[in-house]
Amino acid sequence: MRPLEGITVLALEQVIAGPFATRQLGELGARVIKIERPGVGDAARAYDRTVKGESSHFVWTNRSKESLTLDVKHPAAKPILEKLVERADVFVQNLAPGAVERLGLGAEQLRERKPGLVWCGISGYGPSGPYAEKKAYDLLVQCEAGLLSVTGTPSQPSKAGIPVADIAAGMYAFSSILAALLRRARTGEGATLHITMFEALGEWMGFPAYFSAYGGEPPPRSGAHHATIVPYGPFQAGDGGTVFLSVQNEREFERFCEHVLGDRRLATDARYASGPARLANREALHAEIGRVFARLTAAEAIARLEAAQIANARLNDMREFWRHPQLAARDRWTKVGSPAGPIDALKPPFNLSGFEPRMDAIPRLGEHTDKVLGELGCTAEEIERLKREGVV
């Protein structure tokens, strides 16, 4: 039995944050009914066509769900929504500010009728405060949370290459829903959860925030090198390859100097003898490393680092990650169905003993509409009428 079997999640969701949270609930066994706009569906369905004609964003976040098309603004949708909510344990939404309240699906409105419901709203900035009505997208929240100010090179700030604000909000929604369900199992009490992209990403900004608030200056943008730990980042080998390495303490630095750089005296050089000293003399130390690495291939540099037990990594591109030997060795790949046929999928990283995550297909738009409406008591004739009227 999967941990969330018997739990029904009703998701009025779009793009990444909401779908990422509910996909994981589905993988733990919950039934996830995803409401989509008739004809077009979740906007993420149209973001690209790279996965056998399907969107990479959509296939990533929407497996193991049922797709119900429903025009939630249509008057005839109201009784359908009421029946769906009545059968749901969890309601998740990440629409624009105020949208669910106008539909009669706000937290107070639903939990008054169903106190045991776990209601989760995901927004940019939350339902109160001066930014409550402000539109929010991932890059814009990265800006507001200060992420771009500490990411990039000294001359050019840079966004993260993945939607970290959406992912952070989705993860906190997921974990908060699990906590709410655990509490409900003990007390019978439902929950109202307001998860914000800004606060979720703000939690992840803890190190630079503390560093700035108490140190007086923000950590400098340092490209792929760590802002305050030296050496920690990329170094070019003589064959043009790039090797990343990280030295975290004085014991490691001594081994690094002796076995990798071949000069144990550097470990006692006053310029490098402590973490703050290495930070102050970053350029000089990088030059020392560069001189040695210029005589080595990337493979030879990694061999020295491994022998000295210094953490290191290759700079992989996405194709190399897809074929990574560690993923293959740990049997992390499987196949899931999609409207375009089977596609590769990484297993979720729960790694719970005695448990196989649900890895069902990515649904076609409206694939489960007839099934779900039939469960609500609609006859075949009623379903056809709803389709003709554009309700579903």
Beta strands, then each sheet from edge to edge (+ up, - down):
strand 1: 8-12
strand 2: 31-36
strand 3: 66-69
strand 4: 90-93
strand 5: 118-123
strand 6: 152-153
strand 7: 156-157
strand 8: 191-196
strand 9: 232-236
strand 10: 242-246
strand 11: 311-314
strand 12: 333-336
strand 13: 343-346
sheet 1: 3+ 2+ 1+ 4+ 5+ 8+
sheet 2: 6+ 7-
sheet 3: 9+ 10- 11+
sheet 4: 12+ 13-
end
